[in-house]
Every structure is written in C-alpha cells, then in structure tokens.
Amino acid sequence: MTKVTAQWKDGYAFESVIDNHKIITDTTSETGGTDLGPSPKKLLLAGLIGCTGIDVVSILKKMQVEPESLAIEAEAESSNEHPKVYTSIKLTFKFTGDNLPIDKLEKAVSLSQEKYCGVAAMLKKTAPIEYKVVVQGKNA
C-alpha cells in the first residue's frame, strides 16, 4: 500500500511527505496562491518524466548503452472546462552522446511507455501520450 500525507501550510499551499521527502504544492499568485511550489497537476508531469526516465535509464543499462545525458520534456494540453484535465501529453526524450544506437534508444523509450511506466499507464486513461526521441552528438 502506498501512503502520502499532507499538511495545509497557508493559503493554498500544502506540504506533502512522501517516503520521508517533503514537497510543497501551491498555486500561482494569479490564482490566489503564493507560488511556494509546483501545482499538483504539473507535479503529475514531473512524476511521468521521473517514472519513464528511470525505466529508460534502467533499460539502456541492460542494453549496455550509456548516453552522456538525457533530458525529458513534457508538454500538455488541458481541457477548458472543469475538471481541467490533461487532454494530450507530448514527451521529448533528448539524448546526448557519440555513436548512440537510435534503434536501442527508441526501443527503451517504447518499452517504458508501452509496458513499464505505471504513471504513463494511468495518465493514458484520460490523455493520449505521444513521444519522440532526439539525439544530439557525433554520428547520431
């Protein structure tokens, strides 16, 4: 069983405790908050990136592929009416390194998105997730 607790701090800010790690969520000053932390909805995107990133790095290690770096970007569209849910999500996986095998990078990302990432599986129930792989480096 997973358990997370949160304590109301002030205004719209909450401090959550997740496995002894603390994180504050809030809303922007434009919507009445004090911007002490990310919005809960944007935190979902960070969770998606973290989940798929861990998968991809783990899969690539097993394939003996070691990029110099990996940056993952998430962009999401929201519905206009309440509840304002994500209606589409686009992920871009940006790998840096020399002589990286694009086929293995794409396979690792595909396996994460289609089989392993639980966050992606949950979010896909309300928003399609598209993804692309970009490689920067010599002989990419």
N, C-alpha and C positions, 0 to 999 in steps of 0.2 A: 504494500500500500504506500502511496506517495502522500506526503503531508507537507503543506506550506502554511505558515501563519503570517498574519499581517496586523500591524498596529497603526491606527489612524494617528497621524502626526499633527497636522494642522491644515486648514483649508481643504484641499483635495488630495493632499499627499499621504501616502501610506508607506510604511517601512515593512517590507516582507523579509522573512527569514526562510532561506532555502538551504538546507544542509549546513547550517552554521554560517552561511553567507548572507549578508544583508544587502538589499537593494531597495531604493526608493522609487516609487512611481508617482507621477503627478500629471498635471495637465498644464498647458501653456498659460501665460498671463492673459492672452487674448480670450481664453475661455474660462477665466476666473481662478486659475491656479497660480502657483509661484514658480513653476518650471524647475522644481528641485530634482527631477529625474525624468526618465522617458515615460511616454504614455504607455499604458498597458498594452494597447493594440500594437504599437511599434515594437514593444518588447517581444510580441509574438514573432515578428520578423527576425529579431535577433536570435530567438530560440530556434527558428527554422535554419538560419545560417549556421548557428553553432552545431545543430544536430547533423546537418548534411556535411558540414566541414569535417567533423570528427569522423564520419563514415568515409569520406573521400580520402582523407589522410591515412586512415587505417587500411583501406583497400589498396591504395598506392604503395604503402609499405610492404604489403604482401606481394605486390607485383614487382617489388624492388625498383620503384620509380620514385625519385626524390627531387621534386621541384625546389628551386631556390625559395620561392614564395607562392602563396595562394591568397588571393583576396576574393571575397564573395560579396556581391552587391545584390540587394533585394529592392525591387520597386513594386508597389502595389496600388491598385485602383480600388476605391471604396464606393459603396452604394451611396446615393444621395439621401435616402430616407432611413429612418431609424427602424431597427438597429442598423447602424452603419457598419456593414461587414465588408471585408475584402472580397471583391468580385473577380479579381485576377492578380496573379503574382508572377513577376519575371525575375529569375535569378541569373546572374552572370558570374561565372567562375573564371577568374583571371589568374592564370598560371604564368610564372616567370622561370626561365631556365633554358639551358642549352640542350639541344637534341632531345627534347621531350617527346615521347611517343604519343601523338594525338589520339590514336585509337585507344590506348590504355587510359588516358585522361578521360575521354568520353565514356568509356566503359565504367570507370569508377564513379563518375557523376551519375550515370544512368542507373547503376546498381543502388546507389544511395537513394535516388529519387523514386525509383520504381519498387524497391524491395525493402530497404533497411530503415530509412528515416521515418520514425514514428510521428514526428511533428508534421512532416510533409503529408503523410497519410491522413492525419486529422484535418489539416487545412484544405486538402484537396476535396474534402466533402462539401465545402462551400465555395472554393475558388480554384479554378484551374491554375496549375503551376507550369510555366514554360521555363526552359533553361537553355543556356548556351555556354560553350567553352571557348575561351580566348587564350591564346598562347603568345607570350612575348619572349623573345630571345633568339639566339642564333640557331639557324636550321630548324625553326619551329614549323 
